[in-house]
Every structure is written in C-alpha cells, then in structure tokens.
C-alpha cells in the first residue's frame, strides 16, 4: 500500500507541475538567482584539512597552537628553495645577499606568520648550492593576494640569477570548480541524448534540468562555507555527481514520458504517468545514493562528512528537479519531444531489422550463461589483481608535474639534503608536570638518533614556560615511503620508555605524521563502511525485488565492481599503466580518501542500474512471463536507456580527469566503476545469473514476504489503477503545450 501512495503522490505532482508550468519554472529560476546572489556575497575560502578527532598528530598540533601561539601550527606551511647556478654556491657574497633580500621581502607578504633565514637556521646543503627558508602563514589556505605576493617575491629572486621554487601548501594553486570537465561532460552528454532520443528538444530538457539543479547546488554549497568548514574537493564531487545524476534521472523520466505519448496518452496524463512510474524508480534510486553518501558521516572523519553531505545534497536536488522542473518543461515542449527525422529513421531501421542490439545481446547471454560468466569473471578477476598491492597515502609534492614549482622544490631539496628533508617529523616533548624540558631534550634526541632510518634529530624550539620542546627529525627516506611510516611507529614505541624515565610525554606530529595517521584511520574505516554499505544494499534490494537471491546477486555484483575498479586505479596511478595517455605525471600512493568515497558513491550508482534494469524484468515475470523470457524482454526495454545513462555518466566523470590530485583519481575511478558496473555486471553478469537461476531467482519465504512492505518501485499498481479510468487526451492539452 505504501508504494501505491508514493506513486499516486508523484503522479499528481507530475500533472500539477505540467499544468502550473510557469509557476514551477519561475520558482526554480528565482531559487537559482537567489542562491547565486547569496554565493556571490560569500568570500570564504574552502578549507583543506585532514585532521581527525582522536588522532595523535592532530591533537599534538592543537597542543602546539596552545603552547606556541605565534607559531601558527595549523597554518599553511611551505619552503622557499634556493639553488645557485651550476658550479657556484649560495655562500658567495652576491648570492647570499640575494637570498637574504628575498627572505626580507617574504617577511612583508600579507598573512605571513613566520619565515626563517637559511643562513641563521643552517638550512644549507653540505655542498652549499641549495638552501631553503621555512614559511608559515596564519591561515590554513592562502588567498589569491597572499599567494600572488609570495610568487612575485620568488620571481624577484629568479631575476637576480638564482633558481627559486616554492614547495608545500603555500604553493597550491587556487581550486577551480571543474569548468573544463563540466563543459566537456555536458557536450558529450548532449551528443548521447540526441542519439538516444533522436530529438534536439528531448535532448535539451535533461541538460537544462541538470544545469539549473547543479547551479542551485553549487551556490548553496558556497553559501554553506559561511557557517561550516568545507573542503574544495567537496564542491567538485558535488558538481560531478549532481551533473551526471541530474541528466540520468531526467533521461529516465523523459524516456518514459515519450513512451506514454506513443501510447496515445494526453500530454498531461503522460507527464503524470511518467513521474508516477519512472519517477518512483528515480526517487528510490536517488534515495540509495543519498543514504550511501550521507552514511559517510558515520566514519567520523570531518572531510568525509563534508564531501558526503555536499554530494548527497546535489543528488537530492537532482531528484527534486527531475520530479518538478522536468514535467513543467514537458508542458513547454509539447509533442516536439517525440522528435523528427532522426527518430523516424531510427524507428524504420529498427522495424526493418526486427531486432535491437539489446535484444540480440540478451538472447546471446541467456543462451550461454556459463560461458558468459566465465569470460566476465576472468576479465574482472584479472582487473582486480593489482588491488592486492594497494598503498594508501596522501600524494606529496613529488607527485606533481615536472614543471610545477612544488615538484621542482621537492626535487631540489631531495638532491641537496636527501629525500627525508621533504617530510620532517616534529617530535613534541611535553614536560608539563615534570619540570622544564631543557634537561630532557638531549636524552630524547639521543634515543631517537639511535633509531633506524634517522639522519638527524635536533631541538628546534622551546616555549616561553620551558614546559614544551620540539625536536625536528629527518628520515633517510621520503615522506611517502614505508620506512618513514616505520620510523613514526618506532618513535611512538619508545615514547612510553622515555616517559617512564623522564616523566615527559612524547608525541609525533607534522604534515608527514598527519598524513600517515590519516591514511591509517582511512584504512581502518574501509572494512566497516564496506560492510555497512553491502548490508544496506541487501536490505534495500529485498524491498525492491521481493527476493533473496536477486539482492544477494546485487550485493556481490557491487563487490565485483569495486574489486575491478580498485585494481584498475592502482594499475594506473600506482603502477603507471597508461599514465601517459591519462596525463598522470607521477605515480604514487592511492589517495587515502578514495576507497571510502568510491564505495559510497559507486554503491548508489550500482543500485541505480540494478533498479532501472532488473525491475522491468521482475515486472514482466509478475505479469506471467516465464523467467528467462522475462529477463530478455525486460532487458530489451531497458537496455537503451541504461546504456545512454551509463555513457553520459562515464563522460561526465571522465571529463574531470583533466584536474589533478584527488579529483583526477576519483574521476578515473568513478568513470571506470560505472563502465564495469553497467556493462559488465548489470548488463552481462546479472542476466546470465538470472538465466541460470530461473524461477528460483524470485523466491522469497512467505513469512518474509508478509513482513516486507511493497514499495512498488516501478509504479505497477498505479498503472493498474489508472488503466481502469484512463482518460483520453483533452482537445486543449496540445494547444496549451505549444
């Protein structure tokens, strides 16, 4: 009964939006204008932070902020690296004068908290040709004025004859909003929609719907930065998902609307039925995505919460726009949505051949299910092999393009001082309650210096009260190396011994330690979250398909998709396969955020395709068709729209691969996951498994059947009710819609 009520409400909503087209359209335009105005008045910058509550390195950063108030421990940091011309040294008077002049100019940059002089701090390489100045800013992210001033100072040093490069967070370019990816994705989506519908009018409606929805979403996210800390990646992920899903959801409803028109429904009635049936499936599919994304909050990691909620809002707005704005646009378009010569030519070609590609594929798969499964599992199994060597981390400056100033600074430091200088550790000695730390620091330095992989350990600061000291530790290996992680573990292992001997508390922090701790937390969160998502998918699919084996197959299919996707991502970004083709400048660890975010997003998308494809198969079976013919018939009716939706989503996600860092990785992973899930899992493995299971696929115990509510995701009962009182098209409907 619940499913009928929802479908009936959506049916009435579709008819209302069709009749009140101007009210609905102007309402959305007004919402978009107000949101854009609100966003334009917001000047807050996105926050890039990987702090996790309860993480030792983050809590130690807070301690440093408390004990060293002028140190800006959580501010953006970096290094200005100087290199002398070949055969010369920075200790030459003329070069030394240039270095000190640049350091003085850096001291005048707005927002600067602290800068060191390499000649006073001893930050000069043994050969004397490389040196660096540490810079710390008050804010965690530099604004454009601060960054431009810093870059201008570096350029002055270059003009004076030295090589000057800037590394660290202070050199990170200002986040763009993915304009290039957005335009490319929209262009490809437009082409696919024209081919699918055979009509420029029909193709334009989902695109317009998506542009309005995404515009509202991004503006609201920008406004939210006034009240909450939001990562720049959160808005890009919301853009990717909002654009892809808004087009896809509109595509499903528009496709159904055209079907209803060809069945000689009136325009308003067709709009109501399309929203009440396909819209019902869209609501459920969107709900699964929203739940999966909002579920990222349970992981307890702020940056994941930000990304999950922002993306969930984008999906929710995409669903609402598809249910309200789209039927209003149906009213404006009238019967022009049925298409012209393109659609007629394709229809004639289909009639002449007697078979569609979808029908031929479904027949081949169901005739040879075991062979198809063997080939499919062999392919995805091979793709999943690299996933076994996944290394999680946060890519450092050494992963950027060779012409990037951050990469050049990284390489200069590694050549001059060794790779470990790019990721120094800060060991904090807190002697509060145990007396001054001056007498303790030498002992701590001695213990740490005896550990493996340590190049140097030396005290760098003591607070005014003399209760807290900081020791800089440089490893032999770079910040992303496993040996460096081992050194952090070794220091923490000897900390209790030092505390027992001196009474001082020893903790490790610094960007490298934060990265290591963050990656560890993400790894620990991966398995529980995957378990929750797979379990949730099983329960939701029982509601939709009223079966045990079909939901089990859906959950296992999701795991197949994830295995192949992780494997391909590792092969490209960690092993370097096809790196040149995809513009991957440097291989390195997989971004720690990616696995959990990918699980949340792909779960929702996989269930989308499961719902849109298999519900039609179930519908045919419920209406009396045998199991295998029902699979073939349902596949034939759904294949074209699911294929178009998958191609659009792959195009939108893949277009963002022109970005860098996390967005490049998530762009590739999402595009590849959609390809595997739509074409290999849902359109190949699923019909093959259903053909093998036969009637058993739709079995469910009677006691469970009585307990599970009927959500009627395809609006079947609504159609049965409406068929009794089917209303012919009213004469004025066509005129109104013109």
C-alpha positions in Angstrom: 0.0 0.0 0.0 2.9 2.4 0.8 4.2 2.0 -2.8 0.8 2.9 -4.2 0.6 6.1 -2.1 4.0 7.3 -3.1 3.4 6.5 -6.8 0.0 8.3 -6.6 1.5 11.3 -5.0 4.2 11.5 -7.7 1.5 11.0 -10.4 -0.4 14.0 -9.1 2.8 16.0 -8.7 3.7 15.4 -12.3 0.3 16.6 -13.5 0.4 19.6 -11.2 3.9 20.6 -12.5 2.7 20.2 -16.1 -0.4 22.4 -15.5 1.5 25.0 -13.5 4.5 25.2 -15.7 5.1 28.9 -15.3 4.8 28.7 -11.5 7.3 25.8 -11.3 9.7 27.2 -13.8 9.8 30.7 -12.3 10.1 29.2 -8.9 13.3 27.3 -9.9 14.6 30.4 -11.7 14.0 32.5 -8.6 15.7 29.9 -6.4 18.7 29.8 -8.7 19.0 33.6 -8.8 18.7 34.0 -5.0 21.3 31.2 -4.5 23.7 32.7 -6.9 23.4 36.1 -5.3 24.0 34.6 -1.9 27.0 32.7 -3.2 28.5 35.8 -4.8 28.4 37.6 -1.5 30.4 34.8 0.2 34.2 35.3 0.3 35.1 32.4 2.5 37.8 30.1 1.0 37.5 26.3 1.1 39.4 24.5 3.9 41.8 21.7 3.1 42.3 19.7 6.3 42.8 16.1 7.0 42.5 16.3 10.8 40.6 13.5 12.5 39.4 13.8 16.1 41.4 11.5 18.4 44.3 11.4 16.0 47.6 11.8 17.9 49.2 14.1 15.3 46.2 16.4 15.1 45.9 16.7 18.9 49.6 17.5 19.1 49.1 20.3 16.6 46.4 21.7 18.9 48.9 21.5 21.8 51.5 23.4 19.7 48.9 26.1 18.9 48.3 26.4 22.7 52.0 26.4 23.8 53.4 28.4 20.8 50.6 30.9 20.0 52.8 32.8 17.4 53.8 29.6 15.6 50.5 29.1 13.7 50.9 25.3 13.8 47.8 24.8 11.8 48.5 27.5 9.3 49.7 26.8 5.7 53.4 25.9 5.6 55.9 25.6 2.8 59.5 26.2 1.8 61.1 28.7 -0.5 64.0 26.8 -2.0 67.1 28.5 -3.4 69.7 26.9 -5.8 72.8 28.5 -7.1 73.9 28.3 -10.7 76.0 25.3 -11.7 79.5 25.4 -10.2 78.6 28.1 -7.7 77.4 28.2 -4.1 74.9 30.2 -2.2 77.6 31.3 0.3 79.1 33.5 -2.4 78.5 37.1 -1.1 76.4 38.1 -4.1 74.2 35.1 -3.9 73.9 35.3 -0.1 72.8 38.9 -0.5 70.0 37.8 -2.9 68.8 35.1 -0.6 68.6 37.4 2.4 66.8 40.1 0.3 64.2 37.5 -0.8 63.7 36.4 2.8 63.2 40.1 3.9 60.6 40.5 1.1 58.8 37.3 2.2 58.5 38.9 5.6 56.4 41.6 4.1 53.9 39.2 2.4 50.4 39.7 3.8 49.2 36.9 6.2 52.7 35.6 6.9 53.2 34.3 10.4 56.9 33.2 10.3 59.8 32.9 8.0 63.4 31.6 8.7 66.7 32.7 7.3 68.5 29.7 5.9 71.9 31.2 6.9 70.8 31.5 10.6 68.9 28.2 10.7 71.6 26.3 9.0 69.3 25.1 6.2 72.1 25.0 3.6 73.1 21.8 1.9 76.5 20.3 2.5 77.6 21.2 -1.0 76.4 24.8 -0.4 74.4 25.1 -3.6 70.9 24.5 -2.1 69.1 26.2 0.8 65.6 26.8 2.0 63.5 29.2 4.1 60.6 27.8 6.1 57.4 29.9 5.7 54.3 29.7 7.8 51.1 31.6 7.2 48.3 32.4 9.7 45.5 30.9 7.6 45.3 27.2 6.6 44.7 28.3 3.0 46.3 31.3 1.2 44.0 33.7 -0.6 44.9 34.9 -4.0 46.5 38.1 -2.8 48.8 36.3 -0.4 49.8 33.7 -2.9 50.5 36.2 -5.7 52.7 38.2 -3.4 54.7 35.2 -2.5 55.1 34.1 -6.1 56.2 37.6 -7.0 58.9 37.6 -4.4 60.2 34.2 -5.8 60.2 35.8 -9.3 62.4 38.6 -8.0 64.9 36.0 -6.8 65.0 34.4 -10.2 65.5 37.8 -11.9 68.6 38.2 -9.6 70.2 35.0 -11.0 69.1 32.2 -8.6 66.7 29.3 -9.0 63.8 29.9 -6.6 61.0 27.4 -6.2 58.2 27.1 -3.7 57.0 23.9 -2.1 54.3 22.9 0.3 50.7 24.0 0.8 51.5 27.7 0.3 52.2 27.0 -3.4 48.9 25.1 -4.0 47.0 26.7 -6.9 43.6 28.1 -6.2 40.9 25.5 -6.7 38.9 25.8 -9.8 35.4 24.4 -10.0 36.0 22.0 -12.8 34.7 24.3 -15.6 36.6 22.4 -18.3 35.4 19.0 -17.1 31.8 20.4 -16.8 31.8 21.7 -20.4 33.3 18.5 -21.9 30.9 16.3 -19.9 27.9 18.4 -21.0 29.0 18.3 -24.6 29.3 14.5 -24.7 26.0 14.1 -22.7 24.3 16.3 -25.3 25.5 14.1 -28.2 24.4 10.9 -26.4 21.0 12.4 -25.6 20.4 13.4 -29.2 21.4 9.9 -30.4 19.2 8.3 -27.8 16.0 10.4 -28.3 16.5 11.4 -31.9 15.3 14.9 -31.0 17.2 18.1 -30.1 14.2 19.2 -28.0 14.1 15.9 -26.0 17.9 16.1 -25.6 17.8 19.6 -24.3 15.4 19.1 -21.5 17.6 16.8 -19.3 20.5 19.2 -19.9 18.6 22.3 -18.9 17.3 20.4 -15.9 20.9 19.5 -14.9 22.3 23.0 -15.4 19.6 24.5 -13.1 20.0 21.8 -10.5 23.8 22.0 -10.4 23.7 25.8 -10.3 21.5 25.7 -7.2 23.6 23.0 -5.6 27.0 24.7 -6.0 25.6 28.1 -4.9 24.1 26.6 -1.8 27.5 24.8 -1.0 29.3 28.2 -1.4 26.8 29.8 1.0 27.4 26.9 3.4 31.1 27.9 3.7 29.9 30.9 5.8 28.8 28.5 8.5 30.9 25.3 8.1 34.3 24.3 7.0 34.2 22.7 3.6 36.9 21.1 1.5 37.3 22.4 -2.0 37.0 18.7 -3.2 33.5 18.6 -1.7 32.1 21.1 -4.2 33.9 19.3 -7.2 32.5 15.9 -6.1 29.0 17.5 -5.8 29.4 19.0 -9.3 30.4 15.7 -10.8 27.5 13.7 -9.2 24.9 16.5 -9.5 25.6 16.9 -13.2 25.7 13.2 -14.0 22.7 12.1 -11.9 20.5 15.1 -12.9 20.9 14.2 -16.5 20.4 10.5 -15.9 17.3 10.9 -13.7 15.8 13.3 -16.2 16.7 10.9 -19.0 14.7 8.0 -17.4 11.6 10.1 -16.8 11.8 11.7 -20.3 12.1 8.3 -21.9 9.0 7.1 -20.0 7.1 10.3 -21.0 7.8 9.7 -24.7 6.6 6.1 -24.2 3.4 7.2 -22.7 2.8 9.7 -25.6 3.3 7.0 -28.1 0.5 5.0 -26.3 -1.9 7.9 -27.2 -2.0 9.4 -23.7 -2.9 13.0 -23.3 0.1 15.3 -22.6 -0.8 16.0 -19.0 -1.7 12.4 -18.4 1.6 11.2 -19.9 3.5 13.6 -17.7 1.7 12.3 -14.6 2.3 8.7 -15.5 5.9 9.2 -16.3 6.6 10.9 -12.9 4.4 8.3 -11.1 6.2 5.3 -12.6 9.8 6.2 -13.8 9.8 9.0 -11.2 9.0 6.5 -8.5 12.1 4.5 -9.5 14.1 7.7 -9.6 13.1 8.5 -6.0 14.2 5.1 -4.8 17.4 5.1 -6.8 18.2 8.6 -5.6 17.5 7.6 -2.0 20.0 4.8 -2.2 22.7 7.3 -3.4 21.8 9.8 -0.7 21.9 7.2 2.1 25.2 5.9 0.9 26.7 9.4 0.7 25.2 10.6 4.0 26.5 7.4 5.6 30.0 8.7 5.2 29.2 10.7 8.3 29.3 7.6 10.5 33.0 7.1 9.6 33.8 10.1 11.9 36.2 11.9 9.6 35.3 15.6 9.0 36.5 15.8 5.4 34.4 12.7 4.5 31.4 14.2 6.3 31.8 17.4 4.3 32.1 15.5 1.0 29.3 13.1 1.7 26.8 15.7 2.8 27.6 18.1 -0.1 27.3 15.3 -2.7 24.1 14.0 -1.0 22.6 17.5 -1.3 23.5 17.5 -5.0 21.7 14.2 -5.6 18.6 15.2 -3.6 18.3 18.4 -5.7 18.8 16.4 -8.9 15.8 14.2 -7.8 13.6 17.1 -6.9 14.3 18.9 -10.2 13.6 15.8 -12.2 10.2 15.4 -10.4 9.1 19.0 -10.7 11.0 21.1 -13.2 11.2 18.4 -15.9 7.4 17.9 -16.2 7.0 21.6 -16.4 9.4 21.6 -19.3 7.4 18.8 -20.8 4.5 21.3 -20.9 6.5 23.8 -22.8 7.9 21.3 -25.2 4.6 19.6 -26.1 4.8 16.9 -28.7 8.0 18.2 -30.1 9.8 15.9 -27.6 8.8 12.9 -29.8 11.5 14.0 -32.3 11.8 14.5 -36.0 13.6 12.8 -38.9 16.4 11.3 -36.7 13.9 9.4 -34.6 11.8 8.3 -37.6 14.8 7.0 -39.4 16.0 5.0 -36.4 12.5 3.6 -35.9 12.3 2.5 -39.5 15.7 0.9 -39.2 14.7 -1.0 -36.1 11.5 -2.2 -37.7 13.3 -3.4 -40.8 15.9 -5.4 -38.8 13.3 -6.9 -36.5 15.9 -6.9 -33.7 17.6 -4.4 -31.5 21.1 -4.6 -30.2 19.8 -5.0 -26.7 17.5 -7.9 -27.7 20.4 -9.7 -29.5 22.7 -9.3 -26.5 20.1 -10.6 -24.0 19.4 -13.6 -26.2 23.1 -14.4 -26.5 23.8 -14.1 -22.8 20.8 -16.2 -21.7 21.6 -18.9 -24.2 25.2 -19.2 -23.0 25.1 -18.1 -19.3 28.0 -20.3 -18.1 30.4 -19.2 -20.9 29.4 -15.6 -20.4 30.0 -15.8 -16.7 33.4 -17.5 -17.1 34.6 -14.8 -19.5 33.2 -12.0 -17.4 34.7 -13.2 -14.1 38.0 -13.9 -15.8 38.1 -10.3 -17.0 37.1 -8.6 -13.8 39.3 -11.0 -11.8 42.3 -10.0 -13.8 41.5 -6.4 -13.3 41.2 -6.9 -9.6 44.7 -8.4 -9.1 46.5 -5.0 -8.7 44.2 -4.1 -5.9 46.1 -6.6 -3.6 49.1 -4.2 -3.7 47.1 -1.0 -2.9 49.1 1.6 -1.0 47.1 4.4 0.6 48.5 7.8 1.4 48.3 11.5 0.6 50.4 12.3 -2.5 53.2 14.7 -1.7 54.9 17.4 -3.8 56.9 14.7 -5.6 53.7 13.6 -7.5 53.1 16.8 -9.3 54.1 17.6 -12.9 57.8 18.2 -13.5 57.2 21.8 -14.5 55.3 22.6 -11.3 57.1 24.7 -8.8 56.2 22.4 -5.9 57.7 19.4 -7.8 60.9 21.4 -8.6 61.3 22.5 -5.0 60.8 18.9 -3.9 63.5 17.6 -6.3 66.0 20.4 -5.3 65.6 19.6 -1.6 65.9 15.8 -2.2 69.1 16.4 -4.3 70.6 18.8 -1.8 69.7 17.3 1.5 68.3 13.8 0.8 64.6 12.7 0.3 63.8 12.8 4.1 64.1 16.6 4.3 60.8 16.8 2.3 58.9 15.2 5.2 60.5 16.1 8.6 58.8 14.8 11.7 58.1 17.1 14.7 58.6 15.2 18.0 56.9 17.2 20.8 58.2 16.8 24.3 55.6 17.9 26.8 57.1 18.2 30.3 54.1 19.8 31.9 54.0 18.4 35.4 57.5 17.0 35.1 59.5 20.2 35.2 61.4 22.1 32.4 62.2 20.2 29.3 65.7 21.7 28.7 67.3 18.8 30.6 65.0 16.2 28.9 65.5 17.2 25.3 69.2 15.9 24.9 68.1 12.5 26.2 65.1 12.3 23.8 67.4 13.4 20.9 69.9 10.6 21.9 67.2 7.9 22.0 65.7 9.0 18.7 69.0 9.3 16.9 69.7 5.6 17.6 66.6 4.5 15.7 66.9 3.1 12.2 66.3 5.5 9.3 67.2 8.7 11.2 69.5 11.2 9.5 69.4 13.9 12.1 67.4 14.8 15.3 67.8 18.2 16.8 65.8 20.5 19.1 64.2 23.5 17.3 62.0 25.3 19.8 61.0 25.6 23.5 58.0 27.5 24.6 58.3 30.5 27.0 57.3 28.5 30.0 60.0 25.9 29.3 57.5 23.1 29.5 57.3 22.1 25.9 60.0 21.4 23.4 60.0 20.5 19.7 62.6 18.2 18.1 62.9 18.0 14.3 63.6 14.6 13.0 64.7 14.0 9.4 64.5 10.4 8.0 66.7 8.9 5.3 63.6 8.2 3.2 60.9 10.4 1.7 57.6 11.3 3.3 55.6 8.7 1.4 58.0 5.7 2.0 57.0 2.8 4.1 60.3 3.2 6.0 59.2 6.7 7.1 56.0 5.3 8.5 58.0 2.7 10.3 60.1 5.5 11.9 57.0 7.1 13.2 55.9 3.8 14.7 59.3 3.3 16.2 59.3 6.8 17.9 55.9 6.1 19.3 57.1 2.7 20.5 59.9 4.2 22.6 57.7 7.1 23.9 56.5 5.1 26.9 60.1 4.2 27.9 61.1 7.9 27.7 58.0 8.9 29.7 58.9 6.4 32.4 62.5 7.7 32.6 61.8 11.4 32.4 58.1 12.0 33.1 57.7 13.9 29.8 55.1 12.9 27.2 56.4 12.2 23.7 54.2 12.6 20.7 54.8 12.9 16.9 53.2 15.4 14.6 54.0 17.5 11.4 52.5 17.1 7.9 54.1 13.8 7.3 52.8 12.3 10.6 49.3 13.7 10.0 49.4 12.1 6.5 50.5 8.7 8.0 47.8 8.8 10.8 45.1 9.9 8.3 45.9 7.1 5.9 45.8 4.6 8.8 42.5 5.8 10.0 41.1 5.6 6.5 42.3 2.1 6.1 40.7 1.1 9.4 37.4 2.7 8.3 37.3 0.9 5.0 36.1 -2.5 6.1 33.4 -1.4 8.5 32.0 1.0 6.0 32.1 -1.6 3.2 30.2 -4.0 5.4 27.5 -1.4 6.2 27.1 -0.5 2.6 26.8 -4.1 1.3 24.4 -4.9 4.1 22.3 -1.9 3.4 22.2 -2.8 -0.3 21.0 -6.3 0.5 18.1 -4.9 2.7 17.1 -2.3 0.1 17.1 -4.8 -2.8 14.8 -7.1 -0.8 12.4 -4.3 -0.6 12.6 -3.6 -4.3 12.7 -7.0 -5.8 10.9 -9.1 -3.1 13.5 -11.8 -3.5 16.5 -13.2 -1.6 18.8 -14.3 -4.4 18.4 -11.2 -6.6 19.6 -8.9 -3.7 22.4 -11.3 -2.9 23.5 -11.1 -6.5 23.2 -7.3 -6.5 25.5 -7.0 -3.4 28.0 -9.5 -4.8 28.0 -7.7 -8.1 28.8 -4.4 -6.2 31.9 -6.2 -4.7 32.9 -7.3 -8.2 32.7 -3.8 -9.4 34.7 -2.4 -6.5 37.5 -5.1 -6.9 37.9 -4.4 -10.6 37.9 -0.6 -10.0 40.4 -0.6 -7.2 42.6 -2.8 -9.4 42.5 -0.5 -12.4 43.1 2.5 -10.3 46.2 1.0 -8.7 47.5 -0.1 -12.1 47.2 3.5 -13.5 48.1 5.7 -10.5 50.4 3.5 -8.5 52.0 1.3 -11.2 51.9 3.8 -14.0 50.0 1.8 -16.7 48.6 4.1 -19.3 49.9 7.0 -17.3 50.9 9.0 -20.3 47.6 8.5 -22.0 45.7 9.7 -19.0 48.0 12.6 -18.1 49.3 11.0 -14.9 52.6 12.9 -14.4 53.9 10.8 -11.4 52.9 7.6 -9.8 52.4 7.3 -6.1 50.1 6.0 -3.4 46.3 6.0 -3.9 44.7 8.9 -2.1 43.5 7.8 1.3 40.1 9.3 0.9 39.4 7.5 -2.4 38.4 4.0 -1.3 35.7 5.1 1.2 34.3 7.8 -1.0 34.3 5.4 -4.0 32.4 2.8 -2.1 29.8 5.3 -1.0 29.3 6.8 -4.5 29.5 3.6 -6.5 27.1 1.7 -4.2 24.4 4.3 -5.0 25.2 4.3 -8.7 25.3 0.4 -8.9 21.9 0.2 -7.2 20.6 2.8 -9.7 21.3 0.5 -12.6 20.1 -2.5 -10.7 16.8 -0.8 -10.1 16.3 0.5 -13.6 17.3 -2.7 -15.3 16.0 -5.6 -13.2 12.7 -4.0 -12.1 11.5 -4.3 -15.7 12.5 -7.9 -15.7 10.6 -8.5 -12.5 7.6 -6.7 -13.9 7.4 -9.0 -16.9 7.7 -12.0 -14.7 4.9 -10.9 -12.4 2.7 -10.4 -15.4 3.0 -14.1 -16.2 6.1 -14.4 -18.4 8.5 -17.3 -17.8 11.8 -16.4 -16.0 14.2 -16.4 -19.0 11.8 -14.7 -21.5 11.1 -12.1 -18.7 14.9 -11.4 -18.5 15.1 -11.0 -22.2 12.0 -8.8 -22.5 12.9 -6.6 -19.6 16.5 -6.2 -20.9 15.2 -5.2 -24.3 13.0 -2.5 -22.9 15.6 -1.1 -20.5 18.9 -1.6 -22.3 18.9 1.5 -24.5 18.1 4.0 -21.7 20.5 2.3 -19.3 23.3 2.3 -21.9 22.7 6.0 -22.6 22.7 6.8 -18.9 26.0 4.9 -18.3 27.7 6.6 -21.3 26.6 10.0 -20.0 27.8 9.3 -16.5 31.2 7.9 -17.8 31.6 11.0 -19.9 30.8 13.4 -17.1 33.1 11.7 -14.6 35.9 11.0 -17.1 36.0 14.7 -18.2 37.2 15.7 -14.7 40.4 13.7 -15.3 41.9 16.9 -16.6 42.1 18.1 -12.9 44.9 16.9 -10.6 45.4 15.1 -7.3 42.4 13.5 -5.7 39.9 14.7 -8.3 41.9 13.1 -11.1 41.9 9.8 -9.2 38.2 9.9 -8.2 37.3 10.9 -11.8 39.0 7.9 -13.3 37.8 5.5 -10.6 34.1 6.6 -10.9 34.2 6.5 -14.7 35.7 3.1 -14.7 33.4 1.8 -12.0 30.3 2.9 -14.0 31.7 1.2 -17.1 32.3 -2.1 -15.2 29.1 -2.0 -13.2 26.8 -1.0 -16.1 28.1 -3.1 -19.0 29.9 -6.0 -17.3 28.0 -6.6 -14.0 24.4 -5.3 -14.6 24.1 -6.0 -18.4 26.2 -9.2 -18.6 26.6 -11.0 -15.3 23.1 -10.2 -14.0 21.1 -11.6 -16.9 23.4 -14.6 -17.1 22.9 -15.4 -13.4 19.1 -14.8 -13.7 19.0 -17.2 -16.6 20.8 -19.9 -14.6 18.6 -19.3 -11.5 15.3 -19.4 -13.5 12.2 -19.2 -11.3 14.3 -19.6 -8.1 15.6 -16.0 -8.6 12.3 -14.6 -7.5 11.8 -16.8 -4.5 11.2 -15.3 -1.0 10.0 -17.1 2.1 6.3 -16.4 2.9 7.0 -15.1 6.3 9.4 -12.5 4.9 7.0 -11.7 2.1 4.4 -10.7 4.7 6.8 -8.6 6.7 8.4 -6.6 3.8 6.4 -3.6 2.6 5.6 -3.4 -1.1 7.4 -0.2 -2.3 6.1 -0.8 -5.9 9.2 0.9 -7.3 8.0 0.7 -10.9 4.6 2.1 -10.2 2.9 -1.1 -11.4 -0.1 -0.8 -9.1 -0.6 2.9 -10.1 -0.8 1.9 -13.8 -3.3 -0.8 -13.0 -5.5 1.7 -11.2 -5.2 4.3 -13.9 -6.0 1.8 -16.7 -9.5 1.4 -15.2 -10.1 5.2 -15.6 -7.8 6.0 -18.5 -8.7 9.5 -19.7 -8.3 10.4 -23.4 -6.3 13.4 -24.4 -8.3 16.6 -24.0 -8.6 18.8 -27.0 -6.9 21.8 -25.4 -3.9 20.0 -24.0 -1.9 20.1 -27.2 -2.7 23.7 -27.7 -1.7 24.6 -24.2 1.6 22.9 -24.5 2.6 24.5 -27.8 
